[in-house]
Amino acid sequence: MTQRRTPSGQGPARRPGRTSRPTQRVRVRDTSSTRVEPRVARQARPVAAKRTAAQKGATKRTVAPRPRAITGRATVVIAVLVALVLAYTYPLRVYLAQESQIAKMKQAQDIQRRLIAEKADEVALWSDEEYVVAQARERFYYVRPGETPLIVLNDPAGAARDAGHAPAAPAADRWYDTLWSSVQAADSEPRN
């Protein structure tokens, strides 16, 4: 009888005419009170080793070639992708820099437009005669003929002095100001 071989060149899993090894009976035990020990490794059957050596014309076992992790096509595709990424990096960086520059220029233009609008409103105010008169009275204390100007000066110390009251004592320095002034005074004393 001819034995059939698998594509990897290995022989059949079982030989014809032979049954599997005799099975051993397994006893089921209650393991709740016993401890589990590791299994002992089985020893190779010496009969099988003699039989394979005794067979004449046995073919040599061949090993199927392992498929490579990265094929040539995958390498070429990866190289092309890396080249494309490197080729598009610089133009993309330039594009993003120009976009930020355009955004800054638009922001500066908006600020200038607002400033121009404010100045235009101010020019419109100065073209009004009443606004000019109000500004002359406020800034330069101008009065119309026949009016008496009255200027109020805010001088609380002078008013207290004229009323005969003693001026208010200055507020006490904070403790760290006093400490710092004493350090400065000690530093400025001449040494003998």
Summary of the structure (lengths in Angstrom):
residues: 192
radius of gyration: 52.9
end to end distance: 124.8
largest distance: 144.2
contacts: 244
relative contact order: 0.03
helix: 51%
strand: 0%
